Each structure stands twice: as C-alpha cells, then as structure tokens.
Amino acid sequence: MTRHLMPALGFIALLTGSSVAAPFCDGAFDSGRVTFGFSIGGKYTEQERNDFDMMELRRMGVDATRVERWNGCIRAFVRKPGGGEEMQFFEPGTYRPVF
C-alpha cells in the first residue's frame, strides 16, 4: 500500500507547489479608482497599457524586457544580473512588488 501511496503524494505536492508559487492577484489593487462616468480620449489598447507599465518599471530601475497584465497584477520578465530572466509581479498603479 505504501508503494502506491508515495507517487500519489508526490503528485499532489507537485500540484500544490506550483499553485502556491504564483502571487495572489485578484485585481484588488485597481479598486481604489474613482470614476465620474466620462473619459478624455479613447481607451488604452492592451499594448499601450503594457508599454506604459514597462516604461514606469524601467523608470523605477526594473530591467523589464516585456510586461503584461496577468490575473490582476503586472507580470514583468526581468533580466537577472548574471544572465537570464525571471518573472516578477507588481501592483498596477503603485508598481510595488507582489510576493
């Protein structure tokens, strides 16, 4: 019985480990906005929003190569000093890191 239980437990650990690795991003960071029912200019396209987010992150010293909105957060692919890239998550609007 133990021989059959160990692979199942390993598989469950693998599944839960991958879900815990992602930050909790539910869009709550955007909830502090005040709207008045009108806007000036058109809506931003997804690409324009991503470009603006990357510009802001770079202004703050984050060496981002590409940026996108993902599950309520900003997901940035950031160059590591020793080479390669890593994913980092930030709050929309404040650009604070999310862990």
N, C-alpha and C positions, 0 to 999 in steps of 0.2 A: 504494500500500500504506500509506503513512504517513497518508493521508487517512482510512483506515478504522481505523487503529490508535489514533489520538488519542481518538476518542469512547469506545472501549473502555477505554483507560487512565483517562480521566476518570471513567467509571462505576465502575471498580474503586477509584479514590481516594475517591469518594463513599461507597462501601460500607464501606471500611476506616476512613474518618474517623469515621463515625457509631458504629462499634463501639468505637473507641478512646475516645470521649468519655465513655462510662459507666464508673464506677469498678468495680474488681474486687471484687465482693461475692459470696462463696460460702458465707456462713453461718459462717465460721471464727470470727467474733467471739463466737458463742454457745458455743463448745466448752469454755470454762473452767468451766462449771457443774458442781456436784456434786449428784447426786440420791441420795435414800435409798429410793426406791420408794414414797413416800407423799406426800400433799399435804394442806394445810389449806385448806379452802374449795374452791370449784369452779375450773375453768379459766377464764382470762380469755377473753372474746369478742374477736374482731378489733377491734371498735370500742373496747372498753375499753382494749386494749393501745395502740391509736393515740392515744386521748385521754391516756393516761398519758405516752406518748412526747412528745406535744405539750406537755404540762404541764412535763415536765422540760426540754425545749429552751427553752421560754419562760422558765423559772426561770433558765436559763443566759444569757439575753439574746438568744436567737434569735427573731426575729419571724415565727414559722411560722404560716401560715394553715390548712394541712392537712398531715397526716402519715400515712404508711403504710409497712408493711414491703414491701420490694421486693428480691428476689433476695439475701436475707441481710443487707441493710442497712436503715436507716431512711431513707426518701426524704421530705424535707420541702420544701414550697413556701414560700419565704421572701420577705417583702416587701423590696424594694430601697428605699433611702432616696430615690432620685429618682423612684420610682413603678414599678409593675410588680412582677413576681415572678420568682424564679429557683429552680431545683431545686438542693438541696444534699443531700449524703449523710452519714450519721453511723453510727458503730458502735453496735449495740444494747448496752445495759448501761453503757457508758462515755460515750456521746454525743460521742465525739471525731469531728471532721470526717474524712471519707474523700475523698481526691482522686483 
